[in-house]
Amino acid sequence: MNFEHKLIEALNNANRVAILTGAGISAESGIKTFRDPDGLWAKLNPAELASIDGFMQNPETVWNWYNERRKVIQSTKPNAGHFALVELEKKYDNFHIVTQNIDRLHQMAGSKNVIELHGNIIENHCFDCKKPYLKEINLDDKELPKCPKCGGKIRPSVVWFGESLPFEALKKAEKVALEADVFFSIGTSSEVYPAAALPYIAKNAGAIVIEVNPNETKLSSEADFILRGTSATVLPELVKLLK
């Protein structure tokens, strides 16, 4: 891929770089996206599996489904796009990844400054008192896990439909978008708010916005540079050209 000189120059001159990643970068590791015809929601009702009402009505079904998802994620590995972002992080004193993904592949690859907007599927906490639950979940015990502190139900630490994003994570994401010299939008459809607003926040504050996506999105008309390709193919080549 040929990269514009102005793009390389902007990245070499930048001090603060922010990255927004979505399902696309995880899809290259084999994790189905929600929008795939055979993806996570294709044959299932999200309200029954990823909502407070669904969890309260049938927690065992929800837990079985999340355990299956965990097995899929635990069998996957970061791809070249994840590792390219690790290399990019080494080049800047101020670098943050804001991710909509819950798989923790960024951390597995070695990224350090990661803001999780939708939580993660690895951790659990109490539905009632919010205390983290550190024990392993074993549904073979035929008894759903309960909080040792208050007796409440234990749930996955993911953001469900109808829930607000974690306040601190969202505020930090907005801050890094406001302060960024360069803002990347990578593998995200730019349709899920409030995350989809972050590139616009960055652009309005004067940042150069770069979209990395094989498909056109709602952000495409506003991006300063568009790199049409997947993150696993585009990002490693881009990193090689930087000082």
Secondary structure as GFF3:
##gff-version 3
##sequence-region A 1 243
A	DSSP	alpha_helix	5	13	.	.	.	ID=ss1
A	DSSP	beta_strand	16	21	.	.	.	ID=ss2
A	DSSP	alpha_helix	23	27	.	.	.	ID=ss3
A	DSSP	alpha_helix	46	49	.	.	.	ID=ss4
A	DSSP	alpha_helix	52	57	.	.	.	ID=ss5
A	DSSP	alpha_helix	59	74	.	.	.	ID=ss6
A	DSSP	alpha_helix	80	89	.	.	.	ID=ss7
A	DSSP	beta_strand	94	99	.	.	.	ID=ss8
A	DSSP	alpha_helix	105	109	.	.	.	ID=ss9
A	DSSP	beta_strand	114	116	.	.	.	ID=ss10
A	DSSP	beta_strand	119	126	.	.	.	ID=ss11
A	DSSP	beta_strand	132	133	.	.	.	ID=ss12
A	DSSP	three_ten_helix	139	141	.	.	.	ID=ss13
A	DSSP	beta_strand	154	158	.	.	.	ID=ss14
A	DSSP	alpha_helix	167	179	.	.	.	ID=ss15
A	DSSP	beta_strand	182	186	.	.	.	ID=ss16
A	DSSP	three_ten_helix	195	197	.	.	.	ID=ss17
A	DSSP	alpha_helix	198	204	.	.	.	ID=ss18
A	DSSP	beta_strand	208	212	.	.	.	ID=ss19
A	DSSP	beta_strand	225	227	.	.	.	ID=ss20
A	DSSP	alpha_helix	231	241	.	.	.	ID=ss21
###
